[in-house]
């Protein structure tokens, strides 16, 4: 529940086909690649809302905003989204062509998601970062979201086993004592959690809003810094209820290439 946000990780209990699992909510903005080259100049983006380790999808209404930031310039991409199915639920997709070198930050702001199991609304401001044609600056620049994770490890060109380091900002200022959930996007159900505690792992930010996590597997890793909004939103019955804010960042870890 939100009122225990700064203590323990949120535990989300869902009943699915008779099985009970502990799951964490994540916004997802997942490109087909996070490094563009002369041989690969476009990326397909999948935009969704799910429990990424367990691959349990939820319907994502059309986002309130979807855009890309490069060198401080914001380009609206909301009109380019088309509806699709992701994890058997409503999601969105688009294709983006990278015309110039640069570091591109893609941002999704969802419409609020009402979660009856927790008696609150959820808004996850979700980012992923793509580097194009050798550019290597600007990846640690905040985009000005109400809450966001700023990477302190360059978020591309990393190997599995690297330690991701990030800073959580709320209203542009470092946020101390914030719980950060970490989940692996378990595409293809390649791995199994050792226990429910292993599905969403948890870190807390230090006094400077910093956290770190060593990513043991190649693939997409999601980091979600959770806080409670200072405002409320109406539930379906018109009552004022709390709002969970998530600053979500997705980072890809590559495998080492073996010389043949």
Secondary structure as GFF3:
##gff-version 3
##sequence-region A 1 260
A	DSSP	three_ten_helix	2	4	.	.	.	ID=ss1
A	DSSP	beta_strand	12	16	.	.	.	ID=ss2
A	DSSP	beta_strand	19	23	.	.	.	ID=ss3
A	DSSP	beta_strand	26	31	.	.	.	ID=ss4
A	DSSP	beta_strand	35	36	.	.	.	ID=ss5
A	DSSP	beta_strand	42	51	.	.	.	ID=ss6
A	DSSP	beta_strand	56	58	.	.	.	ID=ss7
A	DSSP	beta_strand	65	70	.	.	.	ID=ss8
A	DSSP	beta_strand	73	76	.	.	.	ID=ss9
A	DSSP	three_ten_helix	78	80	.	.	.	ID=ss10
A	DSSP	beta_strand	82	86	.	.	.	ID=ss11
A	DSSP	beta_strand	89	97	.	.	.	ID=ss12
A	DSSP	beta_strand	102	109	.	.	.	ID=ss13
A	DSSP	beta_strand	113	115	.	.	.	ID=ss14
A	DSSP	beta_strand	120	132	.	.	.	ID=ss15
A	DSSP	beta_strand	147	151	.	.	.	ID=ss16
A	DSSP	beta_strand	163	170	.	.	.	ID=ss17
A	DSSP	beta_strand	173	174	.	.	.	ID=ss18
A	DSSP	beta_strand	179	184	.	.	.	ID=ss19
A	DSSP	three_ten_helix	187	189	.	.	.	ID=ss20
A	DSSP	three_ten_helix	196	198	.	.	.	ID=ss21
A	DSSP	beta_strand	201	204	.	.	.	ID=ss22
A	DSSP	beta_strand	210	214	.	.	.	ID=ss23
A	DSSP	beta_strand	219	228	.	.	.	ID=ss24
A	DSSP	beta_strand	233	234	.	.	.	ID=ss25
A	DSSP	beta_strand	240	241	.	.	.	ID=ss26
A	DSSP	beta_strand	243	253	.	.	.	ID=ss27
###
